[in-house]
């Protein structure tokens, strides 16, 4: 699955885009855990996960062909 990384999260992940192998019946919560296992510096960081350009909660399912984005906190003004 393709993962896009934005903002300060690129400093932790080390790149703006990468491909990660997905597992069957993956949920956003599983992805968060896998990211934390691979990048322990994410512990305590707040970020949102978008699936196919829509904000997703931890129970949302992810398919292998979905586009995932890691979004740092943002504010409007």
Secondary structure, DSSP 8 states (H G I E B T S, - for coil): -EEEE-TTHHHHHSSSEEE----TTEEHHHHHHHHHHH-GGGTT--EEEEETTEE--TT-EE-TT-EEEEEE-----
